[in-house]
Each structure stands twice: as structure tokens, then as C-alpha cells.
Amino acid sequence: MPLPAIDVLIPAIEKDLGTLPRVIDSVRTMVRHPIGRILIVAPDTPRMRKLCADRRCSFINERSVLPITKSDIRYRSARWERSGWLYQQLLKLGGAKLVSASHYLVIDADTILIRPHRFLTPKGKTIFYTRNWSQPEYFATYRKLLGREPARTSFVTHYMLFETAKVRRLKQTIEARHGKSWYRAILGSMNLNKQFAFSEFETYANYHLSSSPGRQILKPARNRSLSLRPSELSPARLRQLAARYRSLSFHQRKVYAR
């Protein structure tokens, strides 16, 4: 049975231009689903538009996705600034209105896939990639948002397949429970004094588990974080890493800043 076609959504900023081409190429090479559109959600700059044209991606001005912008978010302390980091999470959820496929893959702009990936089984179960540690505040916010207990695993693995209709239902459920827009409810449920207080991946995956029990396959993420640039990896080193890991994340910055 052929795998269903999916769209791909990648929030990005200009600081990601060093990794973003490799991310796009890895999606086209390693995702076994037919790919419809690859949407790059980003600030409107000449360099970002050129990359999208060169890589045959659809450019989406991030300001068209949500009624709020990064400047409307105050998520910072004297030691850290994470307003942009939070904004890009909201863009992923807001992106459900941009896609035409029944499912869309979201992936961070600093993460490349180095082994083949499938995200749906022939029987329609969603494949989630997991790790064994997370931030307690992610789960505290989830409980406040939805009044449900989260799973004991973590789904923060830098990429995830979203079911478009289920993302819409998640946002509708949040709005019905809180009596306000879903993004305002998220901001109001977070402890803004904590540096890591919300995860779109934890929230969506746990909602998926609670609303569609038994419709998931969980696999270990096997992600490796590196502090170098993708261009510094030799083909031999990449093959060596692919024997052990599924993906690589190139974390060049300590916080997500715009």
C-alpha cells in the first residue's frame, strides 16, 4: 500500500540559512512519503526568498500565519530570551491552515535526517519518535491546557508528523476549555518565569495519545546534537553517524532569538 502524501512545514530565520538547505535536502532524500509542498515560514527577507526559490519551496511570510508576532510575546529574563523560540512553536501549530495535505511534517531548521523515515503505517497509525527525558514544565503546561495527564515518555525530538484535522481539534479543545484563542491560552498557561515552559511536540503528541489511543507506534529518536556546521561533516563521518543515529541537530545558538 503506498504511503500517503504529506506537506512539510519548516519555521526558520536568517540565522538558519547555514543549515536550512541541508534540512530541506534531507527531507526530500530521507522521507519515504510522497511530498507535496515544502513551506518555509520565515521573515520576509531577500535571502530567505532566494533560498526558497533555489530549493523549490513555498515561502510563507510568518506574519500571515498568526494574529500575533514575536514582539507580542514577552518570554525572557535577565539571563535568557526565548520569545522567538516560543513564537516558532506557535507557528507550527498555526501552520495547519497553510497546508492542503491531510498530514504535515514539521521539522526544526537546524535538524537533518540521516536515515530513511516513515511517519504513518499502512494501517494509518502515526509513528512518533521519542526520548526518555523532558522538561517538567512542559507537562505542567499540558495539564493546565487540557486537564489531562501526559505520557511518561518525551516527544521533543525536533520533528513530528501532524495530522491537520487533529491539530485543528486540539486548538478547538483548548479554546473551548479556556474561553480564549488557543495561542492566548498557551501563553496564559505557561509559567513565564521558567526557561522551558511549553512544547508543541509534547502537547500535540500527548493529545494524540489521549484522543486516539492505540493509533501510535513509538520509536526511539536516536538524535545527536552537534556544535559544528553541517559542512564540516565528511561523508565518512556522516555514514558513521547514520549507523547509530536517525537525525542530527546543529545547535549553533543557545536561545531562539529573532
N, C-alpha and C positions, 0 to 999 in steps of 0.2 A: 504494500500500500504506500503510495507516495506521501511524503511529508507535506503538510500544508505550508503555503507561502506565508511569510511574515514580513513586516516592515521593521526597520531599525531606527532608533532614536538615540542621538548622542548629544547631550549638552556639552558645550565647550566654550572656552575663552581663548584669547590670543596666546596666552602662556602655554596652551595645549598644542600649539602648531608643530612643536617638535615631535610629539607622539601621535597626534591625531591621524596623519596619513597611514601610519603603521596599524593603528586601530581599525581604520576602515578596510585596509587590505586584509587584515587578519579575519575580519568578519566575512568578507567575500570568499576567503580561502577555506576557513575552518567551520563555518556554519553550514550544516548539511541541508537546511531548509532552502527552498527557493526564496530569494529575497526580492521584495517589491521595491519600495523606496528606502533609501538611507537618508534620514533627515538630520541635519546638523542644526541644533538650536543654539544660537550664539548672538553676541552683539553684532550689530551691522557695521562691519569694517571691510575695507577693500581686500585685505589679506584673507579674511575668512571667506568672503565671496569667491575669491580666486581659487582657494583650496577646494571649495565645493564644486566649482566649475571644472577644475582639473581632475577631480576624483569622481565626477558624475554623481554628485549628491545634491539633495534639495536643501537649499539654505532657508532657514526659518528665523526671522528676527525674534529673539527671545521676548521682546516687549509685546508681541502679538499673542503670546500664549496665556498669560495671566493678567488679571486686572491690577496686580501689584508688581513692583520691580524690586530689585535688590535694595534700593535706597529706602524702601518702606519697611525693611526688616532691621531690627536693632538686636543683633545677636553677637555681642562682643564683651570683652572685659579689658582690663589694663594689660593683660598678657596675651590675649588671642582675639582674632576677628574671624567669625565664621558665618557672617550674614550671606555671603555669596555661596558658601558651601551648602547652606540650608536652601537658598533660592534654587540651586540647580536640582535639589531633590524635589522641590515642588514642581519644577518644570517637567520632570519625568512623569509625574502623575497628571499634570495638566496636559501632557502630550497625547493623551487618549483622544482628544478632539482633532488631532492633526493627522492621524493615520487612517488608512482605508482598509487595512487587513484586520482579521479577527484577533490577531496577536501581534505584539510588537516587542522586539528585544531592546532593552535599554542597557547601555554599557558605558562605563566611565571613560573619559577621553584620555586616560593615562594607562589603560589596561589593554593588552593584546592577547588574543587567543593563540595558543601554540599547539593545540591538539584539536581534532575534529569534535564538534559539539552538535548534539540534538537536544531540543528543548520540549518536544512532545513525543509520546509513544504512539504507535499505530492505533491504540485504543483511546487516545485522547487524554492521557494523563500528562500532567506537567512535570517536567524534570527540573528540580531545584538543586542548586549546588550549595553546600553548607560547610560551615566550620564549627569548631567546638568552643568558641569564646565570643563574647559580645560585650556591650556596654549596658549595665543595669538600667540606666536612664532610658534607653530605647524601649525597654519593656514597660517601664513605668508610664511612659507617654502612651504606649499602645493601650494599656489598661484604662487610662483616662479617656482616650479617644473612643474606644469601643466597648469598654466594660467587660472584656474577655481576658482569659489567661493565655499568655503566649506559650509556644512550644519551648522545649528546653534546649533546642539547638539554635544556631545562628545562621541567618541567610545573607549576611553582609559580605558578599563575595565579588562585588564590583560589576556584576552584570546579572540580568534576570529577564526571563520572558514574562511579559504582562499580557493577560487576556483583556482585550479592550473593553468588553462589556463588563467584566468583573471590576476593572478599575472604576468605571462609572458607578457601579453599585456600591463599591467601597466609599466613594465620595458622597453618594446619596445617603448612605447609612450614617456617616459621620455628621452630615448636615442635619439629618432628622434627629439625631441624638443630642446635638448641641444647639440647634436653632440658629445657626450661622453658617457662612460659607465654609467649605471644607478646609481651605488654607488658613482662614482665621481660627478655626477650631484647632488646627495643628499648632499654630503659634500660641494659642491660649492654653494648650495642654502641656506644653514643654516647660521644664524648669530652665529658664534662660540664663541662670547662673552656672549651669553645667555646660562644659565644653562639647559634650556629645549627648544630645538630648532627644534626637529624633532620627529615625532611619526609615526611608521609604521602602527599603528592601525588607526589613523586619516587619513593617506594618502590612505591606501587601501580602507577603508570604504567609504570615500568621492569619490574616483574613481569609486567604485561600484555603488554608488548612481547616479553619473553623466553619467556613461556609460550604466547602466541598470535600468533606472527609473521605479519605481513601482514593482521591484523584491526584495523588502526587507520587513521584519517585524521588527519593533523596540520594544524592551522590556527594562524596567529599569534594570540596572545591579544588584543593591542591593548587592554590595560588601562591606565587612567590613575589615578594616585594623587593625591588632593586633600586639602588640610589644612582645608578648610572643612566646614560641615554641609550635608547634602542640601537642607535648607530654604532655603539661601542661593542655590541654583541657580535662575535664572529659566528658564521654558520655552524661551525663545530660546537661552539658553546651553546648555541640555540638548540641544536639536536640533543645535546647532553641534558639541558634543562627540560626539554619536551619528554624525555624518557621518564621524568619524575613528576612534572607539573602539567597542569592544564592551561594555565594562564600566567602572565607576568604583569605586574603593576610597577610603573616607573614614577615613584613619588618624589618629584622634584621640589615640591613646596610643602611646608609644614601645615599650612592652613589654606582653605579655599578662599581666595581673595579676588575681588574684581576692581 
